[in-house]
């Protein structure tokens, strides 16, 4: 299973990258929406871990909308440090599989990815 991590915080991005590589996943990482779009264009991606705030985008919802258009089969899991009133409903309504608040409960994320991996 291929995972693309889109996280603007370098330490968090590196931690997630190393964690999922150690778990045996194929993993790429980026800090920008342009990196997301390029990554999805270059390689089929099973799961996108999408931070709501990326370096070049103030709104992860817009990134999610574009991802749904260009790669509808990619499962999107949204990560956020600040959940506004309607964030969860908005991203789930746009087709995100789940929303995880930071700090992320890694065991819950691991369980979700394991379930997705079995379905693939």
C-alpha positions as a printed NumPy array, in Angstrom:
array([[  0.   ,   0.   ,   0.   ],
       [  1.327,   3.428,  -0.984],
       [  0.844,   6.381,   1.384],
       [  1.429,  10.05 ,   0.587],
       [  1.935,  12.247,   3.648],
       [  1.131,  15.951,   3.196],
       [  2.3  ,  17.721,   6.361],
       [  3.885,  21.176,   6.601],
       [  5.571,  20.61 ,   9.979],
       [  8.987,  19.023,   9.194],
       [  9.339,  17.002,  12.394],
       [  5.819,  15.596,  12.17 ],
       [  6.287,  14.809,   8.471],
       [  9.577,  12.99 ,   9.13 ],
       [  8.135,  11.097,  12.095],
       [  5.149,   9.852,  10.081],
       [  7.367,   8.986,   7.116],
       [  9.719,   6.879,   9.24 ],
       [  6.876,   5.286,  11.194],
       [  5.004,   4.072,   8.12 ],
       [  8.161,   2.999,   6.292],
       [  9.088,   0.888,   9.327],
       [  5.595,  -0.637,   9.183],
       [  6.292,  -1.777,   5.62 ],
       [  4.32 ,   0.775,   3.631],
       [  5.616,   2.557,   0.537],
       [  5.657,   6.185,   1.632],
       [  6.239,   9.58 ,   0.035],
       [  5.991,  12.919,   1.799],
       [  5.457,  16.54 ,   0.87 ],
       [  4.839,  19.849,   2.597],
       [  2.747,  21.527,  -0.102],
       [ -0.415,  21.157,  -2.132],
       [  1.677,  21.241,  -5.311],
       [  3.593,  18.261,  -3.926],
       [  0.291,  16.462,  -3.319],
       [ -0.902,  17.026,  -6.864],
       [  2.473,  16.079,  -8.347],
       [  2.699,  12.96 ,  -6.158],
       [ -0.778,  11.797,  -7.135],
       [ -0.02 ,  12.452, -10.798],
       [  3.285,  10.529, -10.737],
       [  2.2  ,   7.423,  -8.809],
       [ -1.027,   5.722,  -7.875],
       [ -1.584,   6.421,  -4.182],
       [ -3.801,   4.355,  -1.919],
       [ -3.921,   6.74 ,   1.05 ],
       [ -3.303,  10.462,   1.411],
       [ -2.677,  11.797,   4.914],
       [ -3.641,  15.443,   4.386],
       [ -2.856,  18.162,   6.884],
       [ -5.412,  20.979,   6.802],
       [ -2.643,  23.601,   6.564],
       [  0.13 ,  23.167,   4.009],
       [  3.001,  25.522,   3.133],
       [  1.422,  26.886,  -0.028],
       [ -2.249,  26.463,   0.803],
       [ -4.221,  28.09 ,   3.558],
       [ -7.139,  25.746,   3.101],
       [ -6.868,  21.951,   3.061],
       [-10.531,  21.771,   2.072],
       [ -9.631,  23.145,  -1.368],
       [ -6.817,  20.616,  -1.672],
       [ -9.266,  17.853,  -0.733],
       [-11.713,  19.022,  -3.417],
       [ -8.994,  18.825,  -6.073],
       [ -7.771,  15.442,  -4.848],
       [-11.302,  14.032,  -5.088],
       [-11.423,  15.152,  -8.741],
       [ -7.996,  13.923,  -9.811],
       [ -7.729,  10.734,  -7.76 ],
       [-11.191,   9.592,  -6.61 ],
       [ -9.994,   6.149,  -5.491],
       [ -7.378,   7.526,  -3.09 ],
       [ -8.533,   7.285,   0.529],
       [ -8.005,  10.658,   2.211],
       [ -7.419,  10.957,   5.942],
       [ -7.375,  14.548,   7.145],
       [ -5.097,  15.694,   9.971],
       [ -5.729,  18.934,  11.826],
       [ -4.327,  20.796,  14.785],
       [ -7.302,  23.126,  15.002],
       [-10.76 ,  21.804,  14.274],
       [-13.252,  24.546,  13.538],
       [-16.969,  24.064,  14.139],
       [-17.82 ,  22.432,  10.822],
       [-14.445,  21.008,   9.729],
       [-15.33 ,  17.372,  10.368],
       [-18.663,  17.578,   8.556],
       [-17.103,  19.466,   5.641],
       [-14.2  ,  17.084,   5.01 ],
       [-16.302,  13.957,   5.495],
       [-18.932,  15.428,   3.185],
       [-16.239,  15.925,   0.55 ],
       [-15.283,  12.262,   0.762],
       [-12.526,  12.128,   3.354],
       [-12.45 ,   8.776,   5.098],
       [-11.65 ,  10.211,   8.532],
       [-10.391,  13.264,  10.406],
       [ -7.75 ,  12.95 ,  13.119],
       [ -7.064,  15.752,  15.569],
       [ -3.462,  16.448,  16.524],
       [ -1.749,  15.154,  18.471],
       [ -2.617,  12.088,  16.427],
       [ -3.448,   8.858,  18.211],
       [ -1.021,   6.778,  16.202],
       [ -2.548,   3.48 ,  17.318],
       [ -5.936,   4.515,  15.883],
       [ -4.337,   5.655,  12.63 ],
       [ -2.366,   2.389,  12.413],
       [ -5.572,   0.396,  12.921],
       [ -7.376,   2.311,  10.184],
       [ -4.492,   1.823,   7.744],
       [ -4.322,  -1.888,   8.564],
       [ -8.039,  -2.219,   7.769],
       [ -7.555,  -0.339,   4.493],
       [ -4.589,  -2.513,   3.614],
       [ -6.684,  -5.675,   4.059],
       [ -9.382,  -4.273,   1.77 ],
       [ -6.903,  -3.526,  -1.028]])
